[in-house]
Amino acid sequence: MLDATLRRVIDPPLDRIARRLAGAGVAANGITLVGFAIGLLAIPCLAAEWYGAALAAILVNRLADGLDGAVARRTALTDFGGYLDIVCDFIFYAGVAFGFALARPENAVPAAFLILSFVGTGTSFLAYAIMAAKRGLSSDVHGRKSLYYLGGLTEGTETIAVFVAFCLFPRTFVALAYVFGALCWLTTAARVASARRGFG
C-alpha cells in the first residue's frame, strides 16, 4: 500500500549509491545474493533471541533489496535478475517467521499462519504477473520492474515495518503475526478480485 509513496523518498539516495556501485562494476545479482545471505543470518539470531542482531540483518537485507534494482536500472534489467530477486525475497520473508518459531514454542502456530499468509500473497502476486505478461500488460507505478507489480494492502514497506516491530517488541509477535497475516489474506483476496476483473 505504501511502496509507491515510499519510493519517492528512498529512490534518490538509492540511485546515488547505485551510480557508484554500477561504476565500480558491482553486479545487481551479486547484491541480491549477498543481501539474501545476510538476511538469512536473521534466522539463527532470532532463534537465539538476539533481536538486535536479527534486526540489523533484516535491515541490511532490505537495503540490498532496494540497491539491486537501482543498480540493475543503471546497467541492465534482466528477467533472471527479477526472478532471483523475487525468489530471495519470499524465502527471506518466510525465514524471518521461521526464526521466530524457533525462538519460542508459543510462536510456532502464529509463525506457521504468517508463512501460510505469505504463500497467499506470493502466489497471487506472481500468478497475476504471469497472466499480465501473457497479455502484454505493464505498469510503472512502482518504478521500472522486470515483471508486472500488482500492489496491495501488505507490500514490502508494511512487511518491513512489521519485521522491525517483531524485533523491537518480540513479546508482541503472536498478536502481530495474526493481525498481519489476516491483512495478507485481505491483500490476496483483493488481488484475486483484480484478476477476476482483468482476466475474466
C-alpha positions in Angstrom: 0.0 0.0 0.0 2.8 2.4 0.9 5.5 1.2 -1.6 4.7 3.7 -4.3 4.8 6.6 -1.9 8.0 5.5 -0.2 9.8 5.1 -3.5 9.6 8.9 -4.0 11.6 9.3 -0.7 14.1 6.4 -1.0 14.8 6.3 -4.7 17.0 9.4 -4.9 19.6 8.2 -2.2 19.4 4.7 -3.6 20.1 6.0 -7.1 23.2 7.9 -5.9 24.6 4.8 -4.2 23.7 2.7 -7.2 25.6 5.0 -9.5 28.8 4.4 -7.6 28.3 0.7 -7.3 27.5 0.3 -11.0 30.5 2.5 -11.8 32.7 0.2 -9.7 31.4 -2.8 -11.7 29.2 -4.3 -8.9 26.6 -6.6 -10.4 22.9 -6.3 -9.3 22.6 -10.1 -8.9 25.6 -10.1 -6.7 24.0 -7.5 -4.4 20.8 -9.7 -4.4 22.7 -12.8 -3.3 24.9 -11.0 -0.7 21.8 -9.3 0.8 20.0 -12.7 0.8 22.8 -14.4 2.6 22.9 -11.6 5.2 19.2 -11.7 5.6 19.2 -15.5 6.3 21.5 -14.8 9.3 18.4 -13.3 10.9 17.1 -16.9 11.4 19.8 -18.2 13.8 19.8 -14.7 15.5 16.1 -14.9 16.1 16.3 -18.5 17.2 18.8 -17.4 19.8 16.6 -14.3 20.7 19.4 -11.9 19.6 16.8 -9.5 18.3 19.2 -6.6 17.8 21.4 -8.6 15.6 18.4 -10.1 13.7 17.1 -6.6 13.1 20.5 -5.5 11.7 20.5 -8.5 9.3 16.9 -7.7 8.2 17.7 -4.0 7.5 20.8 -4.9 5.6 18.8 -7.4 3.5 16.1 -4.8 2.8 18.8 -2.2 1.8 20.3 -4.7 -0.6 16.8 -5.4 -2.0 16.5 -1.7 -2.9 20.0 -1.4 -4.2 19.9 -4.4 -6.5 17.1 -2.9 -8.5 18.6 0.5 -8.6 21.9 -0.9 -9.9 20.0 -3.1 -12.5 18.2 0.0 -13.8 21.6 1.7 -14.3 23.1 -1.4 -16.1 20.5 -3.8 -17.5 17.2 -5.1 -16.2 17.1 -8.8 -16.8 14.4 -11.5 -16.5 16.7 -13.6 -14.4 17.6 -10.7 -12.1 13.9 -10.1 -11.5 13.3 -13.8 -10.9 16.2 -14.1 -8.5 15.1 -11.0 -6.6 11.5 -12.4 -6.0 12.7 -15.9 -5.1 15.1 -14.5 -2.5 12.5 -12.1 -1.1 9.9 -14.7 -0.4 12.3 -17.2 1.1 13.7 -14.4 3.3 10.1 -13.4 4.4 9.3 -16.9 5.4 12.7 -17.3 7.1 12.0 -14.4 9.5 8.8 -16.1 10.5 10.6 -19.4 10.9 13.2 -17.7 13.1 10.6 -16.6 15.5 9.0 -20.1 15.5 12.4 -21.4 16.6 12.8 -18.8 19.3 9.8 -19.8 21.4 7.3 -22.6 21.3 4.3 -20.3 21.6 5.4 -18.6 18.4 5.2 -21.7 16.3 1.5 -21.6 15.3 1.4 -17.9 14.6 4.6 -18.2 12.6 3.0 -21.0 10.6 -0.1 -18.9 10.0 2.1 -16.0 8.8 4.1 -18.2 6.4 0.8 -19.6 5.0 -0.4 -16.0 4.5 2.9 -15.2 2.7 2.1 -18.1 0.4 -1.2 -16.4 -0.4 0.3 -13.0 -1.1 3.2 -14.5 -3.1 1.2 -16.8 -5.3 -1.5 -14.2 -6.0 1.3 -11.6 -6.9 3.3 -14.0 -9.1 0.3 -15.6 -10.8 -1.0 -12.1 -11.7 2.4 -11.1 -13.1 2.4 -14.3 -15.3 -1.1 -13.5 -16.7 -0.3 -9.8 -17.2 2.9 -10.7 -19.1 0.8 -13.1 -21.3 -1.5 -10.2 -22.2 1.3 -7.7 -22.7 0.3 -5.6 -19.7 2.8 -3.3 -17.9 2.9 -0.8 -15.1 5.4 1.6 -13.7 3.6 2.8 -10.6 6.2 1.1 -8.5 9.1 2.0 -10.8 10.6 0.0 -13.7 10.4 -3.7 -12.8 11.3 -6.9 -14.5 7.7 -8.1 -14.0 4.2 -6.7 -13.5 4.0 -5.4 -10.0 0.5 -5.6 -8.5 0.3 -3.7 -5.2 -1.9 -4.5 -2.2 -2.6 -3.7 1.4 0.5 -5.5 2.5 3.5 -4.7 0.3 7.2 -4.6 1.1 7.0 -1.4 3.2 4.4 -2.8 5.5 6.3 -6.1 5.8 9.5 -4.4 6.8 7.6 -2.3 9.4 6.1 -5.4 10.9 9.5 -7.2 11.0 11.1 -4.2 12.7 8.2 -4.3 15.3 8.7 -8.0 15.8 12.4 -7.4 16.7 11.8 -4.3 18.8 8.9 -5.8 20.7 9.3 -9.6 20.4 6.6 -10.3 23.0 4.0 -8.9 20.6 5.0 -11.4 17.9 1.9 -13.7 18.4 -0.6 -10.8 18.2 1.2 -9.0 15.4 1.6 -12.2 13.3 -2.1 -12.9 13.4 -3.0 -9.4 12.6 -0.5 -9.0 9.7 -1.4 -12.5 8.4 -5.0 -11.5 8.3 -4.1 -8.3 6.4 -2.1 -10.5 4.0 -5.2 -12.5 3.3 -7.1 -9.3 2.5 -4.4 -8.5 0.0 -4.7 -11.9 -1.5 -8.4 -11.6 -1.8 -8.1 -8.2 -3.4 -5.6 -9.5 -5.9 -7.9 -12.4 -6.9 -10.7 -9.9 -7.4 -8.4 -7.8 -9.6 -7.6 -10.9 -11.6 -11.2 -11.7 -12.0 -12.0 -8.3 -13.3 -8.9 -8.1 -15.5 -8.7 -11.6 -16.8 -12.3 -12.9 -16.5 
